[in-house]
Amino acid sequence: MGAAGLRALLDSVRYEVLPAKATEDKVLAHVPRDVVVTVTASPVKGLEPTLDLTTRLAAHGYRVVPHVPARLLRDDAHLKEVVDRLREAGVDDVFVPAGDADPPAGAYDGALPVLRRLSELGGPFARVGVTGYPESHPLIHDDITIQAMWDKHEHATYIVSNLCFDARVLGEWIARIRRRDVTLPVHVGVAGPVQRAKLVAMAAKIGVGESTRFLTRHASWFVRFAAPGGYAPERLLARAEGTLTAPSAGVAGLHLFTFNQIAETERWRRALLERLGG
């Protein structure tokens, strides 16, 4: 892969972390302040751990992007409370997925009503992200997910793609959304250098019910991580070079799923930048 193109992607990373007990210390120890940190939300634990960690990391000088899943919001008043709390913490960027809570905590069953409500509140955040699905959603047809991105585009400012391990599939998906005139910049979701044993341990910590869903929905991830030579992020990036660096693709950077292997992810990024002369 061209060194300049890859360096640009590695310099525009976002690290996705889970709000676990040790996450704050790991971020402070290993993540530079110029790396954006996104904080997931759990249907088991609710929004509070996400909001708490977001507030603390923002106070440390990080640019933090909390996940605000629609299905974890009880009502308009709850959304307003979340908005006010995040704005008070200096947060100007949120990621709004539908979320996996089943049943939903309130009236919101998808991201679009939340996005519309945020617009009605005057657009309190400068940046608002929505989800893209390069590999098919287990419950939603591809055409519907792409149409949903179009429906959301007037309320959002960027797309974060879900994990994809296939450069060809990723390229076809980006081409497809661009043909549908979805012009929002894309942060491409890539798994960091994850060790299978640590991934399983992480899944076990996020709650029994949620772990079961996680393992069931993403069994193919474990196969890829466990297979000898089966997954290395740099190989995926090399194979996707044409897609990621083409101006028409509108790729704004990488969204690295750390699975809370934060030190390992940052060491990998720094080592790769060093090899590329960055």
MOJOGI-V118599 format. One record per residue. RES is the residue in one small letter. SS is DSSP state (2 for helix, 1 for strand, 0 for the rest). PSI is psi in whole degrees, 0 to 359 (999 if undefined). NEAR is the number of other ideal C-beta (glycine too) atoms within 10 Angstrom. Layout:
res=RES ss=SS psi=PSI near=NEAR
res=RES ss=SS psi=PSI near=NEAR
This chain:
res=m ss=0 psi=143 near=18
res=g ss=0 psi=131 near=12
res=a ss=2 psi=317 near=12
res=a ss=2 psi=317 near=12
res=g ss=2 psi=317 near=17
res=l ss=2 psi=321 near=22
res=r ss=2 psi=318 near=16
res=a ss=2 psi=319 near=16
res=l ss=2 psi=319 near=22
res=l ss=2 psi=337 near=20
res=d ss=0 psi=353 near=14
res=s ss=0 psi=46 near=16
res=v ss=1 psi=156 near=20
res=r ss=1 psi=136 near=23
res=y ss=1 psi=118 near=24
res=e ss=1 psi=128 near=23
res=v ss=1 psi=158 near=25
res=l ss=0 psi=143 near=21
res=p ss=0 psi=69 near=25
res=a ss=0 psi=175 near=16
res=k ss=0 psi=319 near=8
res=a ss=0 psi=3 near=10
res=t ss=2 psi=315 near=20
res=e ss=2 psi=312 near=16
res=d ss=2 psi=321 near=10
res=k ss=2 psi=317 near=17
res=v ss=2 psi=312 near=25
res=l ss=2 psi=324 near=15
res=a ss=2 psi=332 near=11
res=h ss=2 psi=345 near=17
res=v ss=0 psi=122 near=22
res=p ss=0 psi=154 near=9
res=r ss=0 psi=342 near=10
res=d ss=0 psi=2 near=10
res=v ss=0 psi=127 near=19
res=v ss=1 psi=136 near=18
res=v ss=1 psi=125 near=24
res=t ss=1 psi=142 near=25
res=v ss=1 psi=120 near=23
res=t ss=0 psi=170 near=19
res=a ss=0 psi=144 near=26
res=s ss=1 psi=131 near=22
res=p ss=0 psi=341 near=20
res=v ss=0 psi=313 near=14
res=k ss=0 psi=347 near=16
res=g ss=1 psi=189 near=14
res=l ss=0 psi=337 near=25
res=e ss=2 psi=312 near=12
res=p ss=2 psi=326 near=18
res=t ss=2 psi=313 near=24
res=l ss=2 psi=321 near=21
res=d ss=2 psi=311 near=14
res=l ss=2 psi=321 near=22
res=t ss=2 psi=313 near=28
res=t ss=2 psi=318 near=17
res=r ss=2 psi=318 near=17
res=l ss=2 psi=322 near=24
res=a ss=2 psi=322 near=19
res=a ss=2 psi=335 near=11
res=h ss=0 psi=359 near=13
res=g ss=0 psi=8 near=10
res=y ss=0 psi=150 near=20
res=r ss=0 psi=113 near=18
res=v ss=1 psi=138 near=27
res=v ss=1 psi=102 near=24
res=p ss=1 psi=146 near=27
res=h ss=1 psi=130 near=23
res=v ss=0 psi=81 near=26
res=p ss=0 psi=134 near=25
res=a ss=2 psi=322 near=24
res=r ss=2 psi=355 near=21
res=l ss=2 psi=357 near=25
res=l ss=0 psi=131 near=26
res=r ss=0 psi=318 near=14
res=d ss=0 psi=185 near=12
res=d ss=2 psi=322 near=16
res=a ss=2 psi=320 near=10
res=h ss=2 psi=317 near=16
res=l ss=2 psi=317 near=20
res=k ss=2 psi=320 near=14
res=e ss=2 psi=316 near=15
res=v ss=2 psi=315 near=19
res=v ss=2 psi=311 near=19
res=d ss=2 psi=319 near=12
res=r ss=2 psi=318 near=16
res=l ss=2 psi=320 near=22
res=r ss=2 psi=321 near=12
res=e ss=2 psi=329 near=10
res=a ss=0 psi=357 near=17
res=g ss=0 psi=14 near=13
res=v ss=0 psi=131 near=23
res=d ss=0 psi=15 near=16
res=d ss=1 psi=127 near=19
res=v ss=1 psi=154 near=23
res=f ss=1 psi=125 near=26
res=v ss=0 psi=90 near=26
res=p ss=0 psi=172 near=21
res=a ss=0 psi=318 near=20
res=g ss=0 psi=167 near=25
res=d ss=0 psi=1 near=17
res=a ss=0 psi=127 near=21
res=d ss=0 psi=108 near=9
res=p ss=0 psi=167 near=7
res=p ss=0 psi=155 near=19
res=a ss=0 psi=340 near=18
res=g ss=0 psi=219 near=17
res=a ss=0 psi=340 near=12
res=y ss=0 psi=119 near=25
res=d ss=0 psi=0 near=15
res=g ss=0 psi=172 near=17
res=a ss=2 psi=326 near=25
res=l ss=2 psi=315 near=18
res=p ss=2 psi=326 near=16
res=v ss=2 psi=317 near=26
res=l ss=2 psi=318 near=20
res=r ss=2 psi=319 near=14
res=r ss=2 psi=322 near=17
res=l ss=2 psi=321 near=20
res=s ss=2 psi=321 near=14
res=e ss=2 psi=332 near=10
res=l ss=0 psi=5 near=14
res=g ss=0 psi=13 near=7
res=g ss=0 psi=65 near=11
res=p ss=0 psi=346 near=16
res=f ss=0 psi=136 near=19
res=a ss=0 psi=328 near=10
res=r ss=1 psi=137 near=14
res=v ss=1 psi=123 near=24
res=g ss=1 psi=150 near=25
res=v ss=1 psi=168 near=23
res=t ss=1 psi=144 near=22
res=g ss=1 psi=153 near=24
res=y ss=0 psi=88 near=21
res=p ss=0 psi=316 near=23
res=e ss=0 psi=138 near=16
res=s ss=0 psi=138 near=12
res=h ss=0 psi=139 near=14
res=p ss=0 psi=339 near=9
res=l ss=0 psi=351 near=7
res=i ss=0 psi=134 near=12
res=h ss=0 psi=147 near=10
res=d ss=2 psi=317 near=14
res=d ss=2 psi=326 near=10
res=i ss=2 psi=320 near=11
res=t ss=2 psi=323 near=18
res=i ss=2 psi=320 near=18
res=q ss=2 psi=321 near=13
res=a ss=2 psi=321 near=21
res=m ss=2 psi=321 near=19
res=w ss=2 psi=316 near=14
res=d ss=2 psi=328 near=16
res=k ss=2 psi=347 near=23
res=h ss=0 psi=331 near=16
res=e ss=0 psi=345 near=9
res=h ss=0 psi=345 near=19
res=a ss=0 psi=165 near=22
res=t ss=0 psi=348 near=15
res=y ss=1 psi=166 near=19
res=i ss=1 psi=140 near=25
res=v ss=1 psi=120 near=21
res=s ss=1 psi=144 near=22
res=n ss=0 psi=170 near=16
res=l ss=0 psi=138 near=17
res=c ss=0 psi=134 near=21
res=f ss=0 psi=2 near=20
res=d ss=0 psi=114 near=15
res=a ss=2 psi=324 near=18
res=r ss=2 psi=313 near=11
res=v ss=2 psi=317 near=14
res=l ss=2 psi=314 near=25
res=g ss=2 psi=317 near=19
res=e ss=2 psi=321 near=13
res=w ss=2 psi=314 near=23
res=i ss=2 psi=316 near=25
res=a ss=2 psi=322 near=14
res=r ss=2 psi=316 near=14
res=i ss=2 psi=328 near=23
res=r ss=2 psi=324 near=15
res=r ss=2 psi=331 near=9
res=r ss=0 psi=11 near=13
res=d ss=0 psi=28 near=8
res=v ss=0 psi=107 near=20
res=t ss=0 psi=0 near=10
res=l ss=0 psi=142 near=19
res=p ss=1 psi=148 near=13
res=v ss=1 psi=131 near=25
res=h ss=1 psi=115 near=25
res=v ss=1 psi=124 near=27
res=g ss=1 psi=121 near=22
res=v ss=1 psi=135 near=22
res=a ss=1 psi=137 near=23
res=g ss=0 psi=190 near=21
res=p ss=0 psi=75 near=19
res=v ss=0 psi=135 near=22
res=q ss=0 psi=132 near=13
res=r ss=2 psi=316 near=16
res=a ss=2 psi=320 near=10
res=k ss=2 psi=328 near=14
res=l ss=2 psi=316 near=21
res=v ss=2 psi=317 near=14
res=a ss=2 psi=320 near=12
res=m ss=2 psi=316 near=18
res=a ss=2 psi=324 near=18
res=a ss=2 psi=337 near=12
res=k ss=2 psi=347 near=12
res=i ss=0 psi=9 near=20
res=g ss=0 psi=141 near=15
res=v ss=2 psi=308 near=8
res=g ss=2 psi=316 near=10
res=e ss=2 psi=322 near=17
res=s ss=2 psi=319 near=16
res=t ss=2 psi=315 near=11
res=r ss=2 psi=317 near=16
res=f ss=2 psi=311 near=18
res=l ss=2 psi=324 near=15
res=t ss=2 psi=314 near=9
res=r ss=2 psi=332 near=13
res=h ss=0 psi=35 near=15
res=a ss=2 psi=325 near=9
res=s ss=2 psi=332 near=11
res=w ss=2 psi=316 near=20
res=f ss=2 psi=323 near=15
res=v ss=2 psi=316 near=13
res=r ss=2 psi=318 near=16
res=f ss=2 psi=326 near=20
res=a ss=2 psi=334 near=14
res=a ss=0 psi=138 near=10
res=p ss=0 psi=121 near=4
res=g ss=0 psi=16 near=6
res=g ss=0 psi=329 near=12
res=y ss=0 psi=131 near=17
res=a ss=0 psi=127 near=12
res=p ss=2 psi=325 near=20
res=e ss=2 psi=329 near=16
res=r ss=2 psi=318 near=14
res=l ss=2 psi=317 near=18
res=l ss=2 psi=320 near=20
res=a ss=2 psi=316 near=14
res=r ss=2 psi=332 near=16
res=a ss=0 psi=12 near=24
res=e ss=2 psi=310 near=15
res=g ss=2 psi=318 near=13
res=t ss=2 psi=313 near=19
res=l ss=2 psi=332 near=26
res=t ss=2 psi=350 near=16
res=a ss=0 psi=129 near=15
res=p ss=2 psi=326 near=6
res=s ss=2 psi=340 near=9
res=a ss=2 psi=331 near=20
res=g ss=0 psi=37 near=16
res=v ss=1 psi=120 near=23
res=a ss=1 psi=342 near=17
res=g ss=1 psi=189 near=19
res=l ss=1 psi=141 near=25
res=h ss=1 psi=104 near=26
res=l ss=1 psi=119 near=27
res=f ss=1 psi=108 near=24
res=t ss=0 psi=339 near=27
res=f ss=0 psi=33 near=22
res=n ss=0 psi=14 near=26
res=q ss=0 psi=67 near=21
res=i ss=2 psi=313 near=24
res=a ss=2 psi=316 near=14
res=e ss=2 psi=320 near=17
res=t ss=2 psi=315 near=26
res=e ss=2 psi=322 near=22
res=r ss=2 psi=318 near=14
res=w ss=2 psi=315 near=18
res=r ss=2 psi=315 near=22
res=r ss=2 psi=320 near=14
res=a ss=2 psi=319 near=12
res=l ss=2 psi=319 near=17
res=l ss=2 psi=320 near=15
res=e ss=2 psi=318 near=9
res=r ss=2 psi=330 near=11
res=l ss=0 psi=0 near=15
res=g ss=0 psi=24 near=8
res=g ss=0 psi=999 near=15
